[in-house]
C-alpha cells in the first residue's frame, strides 16, 4: 500500500524509544548479580508482574496478527484469541506455584531441580532457544510491518531498529528493565485499545468509509456497453474465475468478469526485469491504497447506508445481518510476469461471525482440515504454560503466592484485551483500512482512520509491544546459553559477573539471528507464525513440565528424550507442511510432502508417550533423585 509518514508519529516513536532506553540505563546501575540480570532478583510486586505478564504475552501476534486475521477471516481469527487465553488456565492451576518452588533463573532449573542431569540441561537449553527463536520471528516481522507507515522506511529497517534497541535493553539491565517496559506497554496497550474500540462504536457502520487524511481505493466497474476507454488485451481463467487484462493510455490493469460486467481488481505485477507495478503503475504514482467496506447494511430488516453510533452488541448483530466485501489473494503468471491479484468476495456477516473462512476445510468436512484445526487449538491451549519467556517471569516475584496472584491479574488483563480484538478486527474489515499486502497492519491503520494522533500513539505502543516481548525472549535465550549451557552443562562454574557477561554476549548473538529471521519471513501473518512457536513449546516442554511436577516415576532420561522427540517431530511436521513449502520452496500447498501445518496433536502425544515409556524403562535411575520440597 501507499504510506505517508507522519512527523507527529515519528516524534512520538522517538519519545517512546528514549523512555525505554532510559529505563534500561537506569536499572543497569542496579544490575550486578546473575539473579538481578536473569530474574530481577525476585523483587517484582505481583501486580506489576501480572501486567508485565500481559505486556509480555500481548505481543505482535495479539495486537497485529489477531486483529488482522479477524479483519480478513472473521471469527476464525478470534479463535486464536480464545486459544491464547485458555492456555492461562493450565498456567494458573498446574504450573505457576510448583514452578516457582522448583526454579531459580530459567525453565531448565525447574526441570532439572530433582535430577542434576546433563541430558536435561542440554536438551532444555536447546528447547528454550528453539522456541524463543520461533516466537522471535513473528515479533520481528511485526516490527518491520509497523515501520513502513510509522516512519516511512522499508520493512527490513524496522526489523534492524528493533534488534538494536532490544539488544541494548537486554545487554544493559536484563530482566528488570524488561519487566518495566512490559508493564508500561501492557497497560498502555489495553487503555488505548479500549479507546480505539470506543471510536469504532461511535463511528458505527457505513457503506462509504471516508476518513480524513487516509486515502481509500475506489474501484471501477465496466460493462460491455461502457468500457470507459479500456480495451481487453488478454484473459485468463484461474480457480474458476475469469480475469481480463485491459489497457488504457499504455497502462495495464486487471478486472474480473462477472454476470454484470467487469469489476476492477487490486493487482501487483513483477516483470521479468524485477520491476514491480501496482495496479499497472509504479508505486510512486499512488494508485494502490487501503480497502475494505460493507456492501450491504441491514438494520431492523431494512437496508441503510449508515447506522450512526452502535453499542457493542448492536455492532455485532448488525454485522451479522449485513454483508462485507473481503479480498482474496490469487497468484498466477502472465507470460513471464508474476501477477498477484486480490479479488472482491461478498461475504455474509453471519459467515464472518462463524468458523470456516480461514479453516475452510472444516466446512468441507475434510478429516485433515479437522485434524489441523484441533491440532492448532491444542497448541494454543497447551503452549502458554510452556513458553520459556513466560515461565521465567514466575522467578521475578518473591513467593509462590505472588506467582499465583500475578497469574490471576494477567488472565483478567489479557482476557479483556482479547475481547477488544474482536471489535478491532471487525472494525478494520469495514472501515476501508485493509492493506491487502499486510494483514498485520489492520489495527494501526484502523487507528489512523480516526486521527493521526491515535494512530501515532497506537503504533508507538505496538512498537513498544514488540520491544517488550522480544526483550523477554532474548532474556530467556541468554539465560539458556549462559546459565543452563555454559555454567551448568559445561560445568564452567561461572561467577555472577561471568554469568551476566556471558548472558550479554548471548543476547547480542540471538538478537542478530532474530533480525535475519524477521527479514526472511516478511509478509506472513504474525499470529499464524506464533501458532508454530506454541506448537513447538507445547510439544517439547509441557510433557516434561507436567510429569516432573506430578508423576513420581519420571526420570531424567525420560525428560530428555521427551524434549528431543517433541522438538524433532514438531519441527519435522512444520518444515514438511504446506506453508513452508509454499513460502520458501514454491511448492503448491496441495502438493506438500504432508498436509499438516499444525503439529501439536502428533508431536505432543509422541513426546508424552516417549517420556512415560523411557521413564518406566529407566526406573533404576530414580534412586539418585533429589528430594525437592
BAPA-433709 format. One line per 8 residues: number of its first residue (from 1); their letters; for each residue x, y, z of C-alpha. Coordinates in steps of 0.02 Angstrom, whole numbers. Example, Ala and Ser with C-alpha at 12.3 -4.5 7.8 and 13.67 -1.06 7.14 Angstrom:
BEGIN
1	as	615/-225/390 ~ 684/-53/357
//
This chain:
BEGIN
1	xxxxxxxx	0/0/0 ~ 49/184/-11 ~ 102/257/156 ~ 148/434/203 ~ 250/454/361 ~ 184/574/494 ~ 301/696/583 ~ 198/680/742
9	xxxxxxxx	207/490/733 ~ 396/497/712 ~ 417/614/861 ~ 306/505/971 ~ 402/349/918 ~ 567/431/964 ~ 496/482/1134 ~ 444/302/1169
17	xxxxxxxx	615/236/1120 ~ 703/365/1230 ~ 594/317/1379 ~ 627/132/1353 ~ 815/157/1338 ~ 813/275/1487 ~ 734/138/1594 ~ 866/16/1536
25	xxxxxxxx	1013/128/1581 ~ 932/173/1748 ~ 911/-8/1802 ~ 1081/-55/1730 ~ 1164/29/1880 ~ 1071/-91/1995 ~ 1102/-249/1895 ~ 1257/-330/1967
33	xxxxxxxx	1212/-511/2006 ~ 1151/-654/1897 ~ 990/-658/1997 ~ 954/-475/1959 ~ 1001/-495/1775 ~ 902/-653/1735 ~ 759/-641/1862 ~ 755/-460/1926
41	xxxxxxxx	814/-526/2094 ~ 640/-597/2131 ~ 585/-424/2191 ~ 444/-379/2070 ~ 274/-345/2150 ~ 140/-470/2098 ~ 25/-334/2025 ~ 167/-261/1920
49	xxxxxxxx	216/-436/1867 ~ 36/-476/1818 ~ 26/-328/1699 ~ 203/-367/1640 ~ 140/-544/1604 ~ 5/-464/1497 ~ 132/-350/1415 ~ 243/-499/1378
57	xxxxxxxx	100/-605/1312 ~ 8/-470/1214 ~ 140/-473/1081 ~ 139/-428/897 ~ 35/-585/871 ~ -104/-519/982 ~ -121/-339/925 ~ -58/-350/746
65	xxxxxxxx	-88/-532/699 ~ -256/-571/778 ~ -335/-405/728 ~ -276/-435/550 ~ -337/-613/547 ~ -509/-563/611 ~ -517/-422/482 ~ -481/-544/340
73	xxxxxxxx	-556/-706/406 ~ -684/-657/538 ~ -718/-775/682 ~ -579/-895/633 ~ -454/-761/683 ~ -542/-737/850 ~ -515/-923/886 ~ -332/-878/911
81	xxxxxxxx	-385/-758/1049 ~ -487/-894/1132 ~ -344/-1018/1120 ~ -214/-897/1186 ~ -323/-852/1336 ~ -375/-1030/1376 ~ -192/-1077/1393 ~ -179/-973/1550
89	xxxxxxxx	-295/-1093/1640 ~ -158/-1225/1626 ~ -30/-1099/1687 ~ -136/-1046/1836 ~ -193/-1215/1902 ~ -49/-1329/1856 ~ 113/-1233/1834 ~ 125/-1065/1924
97	xxxxxxxx	159/-1110/2105 ~ 253/-1276/2081 ~ 368/-1198/1952 ~ 409/-1053/2067 ~ 457/-1180/2201 ~ 575/-1277/2087 ~ 656/-1140/1985 ~ 794/-1014/2009
105	xxxxxxxx	830/-922/1847 ~ 768/-1025/1700 ~ 645/-1155/1638 ~ 788/-1283/1638 ~ 815/-1255/1825 ~ 638/-1315/1861 ~ 652/-1471/1752 ~ 822/-1516/1823
113	xxxxxxxx	790/-1475/2006 ~ 763/-1658/2055 ~ 895/-1737/1941 ~ 1052/-1632/1912 ~ 1058/-1713/1739 ~ 1174/-1658/1598 ~ 1049/-1726/1472 ~ 909/-1616/1540
121	xxxxxxxx	1023/-1464/1550 ~ 1070/-1482/1367 ~ 901/-1529/1292 ~ 804/-1400/1393 ~ 927/-1263/1346 ~ 912/-1310/1162 ~ 722/-1314/1177 ~ 721/-1140/1255
129	xxxxxxxx	825/-1073/1111 ~ 718/-1154/975 ~ 552/-1099/1050 ~ 617/-923/1081 ~ 679/-908/903 ~ 512/-968/834 ~ 425/-838/941 ~ 550/-704/892
137	xxxxxxxx	512/-723/706 ~ 334/-650/713 ~ 387/-511/831 ~ 521/-453/710 ~ 403/-471/561 ~ 278/-362/655 ~ 412/-232/691 ~ 453/-219/507
145	xxxxxxxx	269/-204/461 ~ 247/-57/581 ~ 395/44/523 ~ 332/74/345 ~ 176/175/391 ~ 251/246/550 ~ 420/306/489 ~ 407/285/301
153	xxxxxxxx	551/159/297 ~ 568/-15/220 ~ 520/-172/316 ~ 700/-227/347 ~ 742/-60/429 ~ 607/-89/561 ~ 675/-262/597 ~ 851/-194/619
161	xxxxxxxx	792/-49/730 ~ 700/-168/847 ~ 850/-283/853 ~ 969/-143/902 ~ 854/-69/1034 ~ 813/-237/1113 ~ 994/-293/1117 ~ 1031/-130/1208
169	xxxxxxxx	889/-159/1333 ~ 940/-336/1374 ~ 1127/-307/1371 ~ 1113/-164/1496 ~ 988/-213/1631 ~ 916/-384/1587 ~ 751/-437/1665 ~ 722/-283/1775
177	xxxxxxxx	711/-158/1632 ~ 620/-288/1526 ~ 487/-306/1662 ~ 452/-120/1674 ~ 449/-99/1486 ~ 320/-239/1479 ~ 221/-164/1623 ~ 210/8/1540
185	xxxxxxxx	169/-52/1366 ~ 47/-185/1429 ~ -53/-54/1523 ~ -48/71/1380 ~ -98/-58/1251 ~ -254/-106/1348 ~ -303/76/1382 ~ -283/137/1203
193	xxxxxxxx	-360/-19/1127 ~ -513/20/1233 ~ -512/198/1165 ~ -499/130/987 ~ -649/16/1020 ~ -750/166/1080 ~ -708/256/917 ~ -771/104/820
201	xxxxxxxx	-938/102/911 ~ -961/291/893 ~ -921/284/708 ~ -1043/141/676 ~ -1057/62/503 ~ -1061/144/333 ~ -1060/91/150 ~ -938/230/104
209	xxxxxxxx	-793/241/227 ~ -710/410/204 ~ -581/462/332 ~ -482/622/342 ~ -300/606/287 ~ -323/423/236 ~ -341/376/54 ~ -460/235/7
217	xxxxxxxx	-461/140/-157 ~ -617/170/-262 ~ -649/27/-384 ~ -700/46/-565 ~ -843/-57/-637 ~ -859/-82/-826 ~ -983/-168/-941 ~ -978/-212/-1125
225	xxxxxxxx	-1083/-60/-1168 ~ -971/61/-1075 ~ -785/13/-1064 ~ -732/192/-1021 ~ -590/186/-1147 ~ -517/21/-1086 ~ -479/-118/-1211 ~ -466/-303/-1166
233	xxxxxxxx	-295/-368/-1222 ~ -293/-541/-1141 ~ -387/-652/-1021 ~ -354/-799/-907 ~ -455/-922/-803 ~ -389/-955/-627 ~ -479/-1062/-498 ~ -650/-1046/-583
241	xxxxxxxx	-633/-857/-603 ~ -614/-763/-767 ~ -488/-621/-761 ~ -458/-497/-903 ~ -310/-385/-935 ~ -359/-214/-1001 ~ -258/-69/-1071 ~ -287/118/-1071
249	xxxxxxxx	-156/253/-1102 ~ -19/119/-1103 ~ -66/63/-926 ~ -119/-119/-898 ~ -244/-164/-762 ~ -338/-322/-711 ~ -526/-346/-695 ~ -637/-495/-653
257	xxxxxxxx	-780/-536/-769 ~ -946/-562/-679 ~ -1126/-584/-735 ~ -1148/-395/-728 ~ -988/-343/-818 ~ -811/-313/-757 ~ -752/-260/-586 ~ -578/-192/-551
265	xxxxxxxx	-453/-294/-451 ~ -307/-239/-346 ~ -152/-307/-429 ~ 37/-310/-419 ~ 147/-364/-564 ~ 328/-417/-553 ~ 403/-404/-728 ~ 545/-510/-795
273	xxxxxxxx	671/-371/-755 ~ 614/-365/-573 ~ 510/-205/-587 ~ 354/-208/-477 ~ 197/-119/-534 ~ 44/-81/-428 ~ -120/-79/-524 ~ -13/-67/-681
281	xxxxxxxx	87/85/-624 ~ 243/120/-519 ~ 215/133/-331 ~ 257/319/-332 ~ 104/353/-440 ~ -1/310/-286 ~ -136/200/-364 ~ -138/65/-229
289	xxxxxxxx	-225/110/-66 ~ -320/33/79 ~ -484/-59/51 ~ -623/-147/146 ~ -805/-100/169 ~ -983/-158/192 ~ -1081/-200/35 ~ -1249/-204/123
297	xxxxxxxx	-1305/-144/295 ~ -1467/-213/367 ~ -1545/-132/520 ~ -1713/-196/582 ~ -1742/-283/416 ~ -1709/-127/310 ~ -1558/-79/204 ~ -1472/81/261
305	xxxxxxxx	-1316/174/203 ~ -1256/219/377 ~ -1302/170/555 ~ -1232/304/669 ~ -1160/252/838 ~ -1191/75/898 ~ -1174/-19/1062 ~ -1050/-165/1062
313	xxxxxxxx	-1189/-296/1049 ~ -1284/-196/917 ~ -1122/-178/819 ~ -1102/-368/812 ~ -1285/-404/774 ~ -1290/-275/633 ~ -1134/-350/552 ~ -1212/-523/571
321	xxxxxxxx	-1365/-467/471 ~ -1266/-375/337 ~ -1134/-409/203 ~ -948/-370/196 ~ -828/-361/48 ~ -675/-469/81 ~ -518/-476/-27 ~ -448/-645/-76
329	xxxxxxxx	-272/-667/-146 ~ -237/-759/-309 ~ -66/-787/-391 ~ -37/-832/-572 ~ 83/-799/-718 ~ 51/-686/-867 ~ 184/-742/-988 ~ 348/-703/-900
337	xxxxxxxx	268/-586/-773 ~ 213/-641/-599 ~ 41/-574/-555 ~ -40/-559/-385 ~ -220/-500/-380 ~ -345/-475/-240 ~ -523/-511/-296 ~ -676/-447/-206
345	xxxxxxxx	-783/-577/-120 ~ -951/-526/-45 ~ -968/-620/120 ~ -1120/-625/233 ~ -1096/-556/407 ~ -1157/-721/479 ~ -1011/-808/392 ~ -891/-678/466
353	xxxxxxxx	-955/-721/640 ~ -947/-910/624 ~ -799/-1029/591 ~ -748/-1077/415 ~ -675/-930/318 ~ -494/-969/360 ~ -516/-1150/412 ~ -613/-1188/252
361	xxxxxxxx	-583/-1374/257 ~ -689/-1387/415 ~ -841/-1335/313 ~ -789/-1456/177 ~ -795/-1595/306 ~ -612/-1635/274 ~ -530/-1752/400 ~ -360/-1669/375
369	xxxxxxxx	-439/-1498/398 ~ -518/-1551/562 ~ -356/-1628/624 ~ -261/-1470/578 ~ -387/-1363/671 ~ -390/-1472/827 ~ -201/-1478/825 ~ -189/-1288/818
377	xxxxxxxx	-311/-1265/962 ~ -216/-1395/1063 ~ -53/-1300/1033 ~ -129/-1134/1086 ~ -208/-1211/1241 ~ -51/-1304/1296 ~ 82/-1187/1231 ~ 60/-1042/1354
385	xxxxxxxx	116/-1141/1505 ~ 272/-1199/1414 ~ 341/-1039/1337 ~ 512/-1006/1416 ~ 495/-816/1418 ~ 328/-834/1509 ~ 391/-965/1632 ~ 543/-864/1687
393	xxxxxxxx	428/-723/1742 ~ 375/-833/1890 ~ 552/-812/1957 ~ 538/-622/1963 ~ 414/-624/2110 ~ 461/-663/2289 ~ 342/-808/2329 ~ 228/-946/2264
401	xxxxxxxx	76/-847/2320 ~ 137/-696/2222 ~ 159/-808/2070 ~ -23/-863/2081 ~ -89/-685/2108 ~ 11/-615/1964 ~ -62/-752/1851 ~ -240/-702/1900
409	xxxxxxxx	-203/-519/1859 ~ -130/-573/1692 ~ -285/-676/1649 ~ -401/-529/1685 ~ -298/-405/1583 ~ -268/-523/1438 ~ -450/-582/1433 ~ -514/-404/1422
417	xxxxxxxx	-393/-362/1282 ~ -441/-516/1181 ~ -623/-464/1186 ~ -568/-298/1111 ~ -478/-388/968 ~ -645/-449/900 ~ -710/-271/885 ~ -545/-201/819
425	xxxxxxxx	-531/-336/687 ~ -711/-316/626 ~ -692/-126/635 ~ -541/-138/519 ~ -638/-251/398 ~ -775/-121/368 ~ -686/47/381 ~ -585/48/220
433	xxxxxxxx	-417/22/306 ~ -359/-150/250 ~ -185/-166/175 ~ -204/-322/69 ~ -14/-344/66 ~ -3/-350/256 ~ -146/-408/367 ~ -34/-361/514
441	xxxxxxxx	-68/-176/485 ~ -257/-185/511 ~ -257/-121/691 ~ -140/28/666 ~ -224/79/503 ~ -393/73/589 ~ -324/193/720 ~ -261/305/579
449	xxxxxxxx	-438/315/509 ~ -492/401/670 ~ -349/525/675 ~ -161/537/655 ~ -142/564/843 ~ -225/400/889 ~ -129/312/750 ~ 36/380/813
457	xxxxxxxx	2/326/992 ~ -64/154/944 ~ 81/122/825 ~ 210/178/952 ~ 129/65/1084 ~ 125/-78/959 ~ 310/-49/928 ~ 341/-49/1116
465	xxxxxxxx	240/-210/1122 ~ 365/-289/1004 ~ 510/-218/1106 ~ 445/-290/1269 ~ 409/-464/1202 ~ 573/-476/1107 ~ 666/-420/1263 ~ 586/-559/1366
473	xxxxxxxx	626/-688/1233 ~ 808/-634/1222 ~ 825/-638/1412 ~ 759/-817/1410 ~ 878/-862/1269 ~ 1029/-782/1352 ~ 987/-874/1514 ~ 980/-1039/1420
481	xxxxxxxx	1152/-1008/1345 ~ 1243/-928/1492 ~ 1163/-1014/1642 ~ 1099/-1181/1575 ~ 1226/-1224/1442 ~ 1391/-1138/1488 ~ 1379/-1135/1677 ~ 1286/-1297/1714
489	xxxxxxxx	1304/-1413/1564 ~ 1485/-1369/1525 ~ 1523/-1354/1713 ~ 1616/-1190/1698 ~ 1554/-1132/1870 ~ 1545/-951/1815 ~ 1545/-810/1942 ~ 1393/-695/1947
497	xxxxxxxx	1491/-569/1845 ~ 1540/-704/1721 ~ 1359/-762/1701 ~ 1300/-585/1668 ~ 1438/-556/1540 ~ 1400/-721/1452 ~ 1215/-677/1453 ~ 1250/-511/1368
505	xxxxxxxx	1355/-592/1233 ~ 1217/-720/1207 ~ 1087/-581/1196 ~ 1187/-497/1059 ~ 1204/-661/961 ~ 1019/-708/975 ~ 970/-531/926 ~ 1069/-543/764
513	xxxxxxxx	987/-709/720 ~ 815/-635/759 ~ 848/-489/640 ~ 892/-608/498 ~ 738/-717/526 ~ 624/-564/537 ~ 681/-508/365 ~ 663/-681/288
521	xxxxxxxx	482/-707/347 ~ 419/-537/287 ~ 234/-531/245 ~ 172/-682/343 ~ 33/-656/471 ~ 119/-645/640 ~ -17/-735/736 ~ -3/-882/617
529	xxxxxxxx	185/-888/648 ~ 160/-882/836 ~ 49/-1035/820 ~ 206/-1129/768 ~ 301/-1067/921 ~ 159/-1126/1033 ~ 159/-1296/948 ~ 346/-1322/972
537	xxxxxxxx	336/-1263/1154 ~ 187/-1374/1194 ~ 272/-1525/1115 ~ 448/-1502/1182 ~ 415/-1428/1354 ~ 243/-1461/1426 ~ 251/-1652/1441 ~ 414/-1634/1536
545	xxxxxxxx	347/-1495/1648 ~ 187/-1586/1696 ~ 269/-1754/1726 ~ 411/-1681/1830 ~ 283/-1592/1937 ~ 152/-1729/1954 ~ 222/-1903/1913 ~ 344/-1976/2038
553	xxxxxxxx	410/-2107/1915 ~ 478/-1976/1795 ~ 664/-2000/1760 ~ 798/-1885/1689 ~ 815/-1991/1531 ~ 626/-1988/1508 ~ 625/-1797/1517 ~ 773/-1777/1398
561	xxxxxxxx	706/-1898/1267 ~ 534/-1819/1279 ~ 607/-1648/1238 ~ 706/-1718/1091 ~ 556/-1809/1018 ~ 443/-1657/1042 ~ 565/-1541/954 ~ 606/-1657/810
569	xxxxxxxx	427/-1709/770 ~ 356/-1532/787 ~ 492/-1456/677 ~ 482/-1600/554 ~ 295/-1577/528 ~ 311/-1387/511 ~ 455/-1395/387 ~ 370/-1525/277
577	xxxxxxxx	198/-1443/288 ~ 105/-1339/157 ~ 151/-1164/218 ~ 341/-1183/223 ~ 339/-1271/55 ~ 235/-1131/-22 ~ 331/-988/61 ~ 510/-1044/31
585	xxxxxxxx	514/-1181/-99 ~ 374/-1134/-218 ~ 281/-1298/-187 ~ 94/-1279/-207 ~ 5/-1314/-42 ~ -93/-1458/-117 ~ 73/-1539/-168 ~ 156/-1526/3
593	xxxxxxxx	252/-1675/72 ~ 118/-1695/205 ~ -43/-1595/233 ~ -25/-1538/415 ~ 34/-1363/465 ~ -9/-1381/649 ~ 95/-1522/728 ~ 42/-1522/911
601	xxxxxxxx	-86/-1662/903 ~ 51/-1781/844 ~ 210/-1707/920 ~ 137/-1675/1095 ~ 65/-1851/1101 ~ 228/-1932/1045 ~ 330/-1829/1170 ~ 215/-1878/1313
609	xxxxxxxx	218/-2063/1266 ~ 407/-2056/1250 ~ 426/-1985/1424 ~ 314/-2119/1501 ~ 395/-2265/1409 ~ 575/-2210/1436 ~ 542/-2169/1620 ~ 467/-2340/1651
617	xxxxxxxx	618/-2421/1568 ~ 742/-2320/1672 ~ 667/-2327/1846 ~ 834/-2379/1921 ~ 896/-2202/1887 ~ 773/-2132/2013 ~ 872/-2198/2162 ~ 980/-2043/2149
625	xxxxx	835/-1922/2129 ~ 847/-1764/2234 ~ 703/-1729/2353 ~ 642/-1551/2322 ~ 511/-1478/2438
//
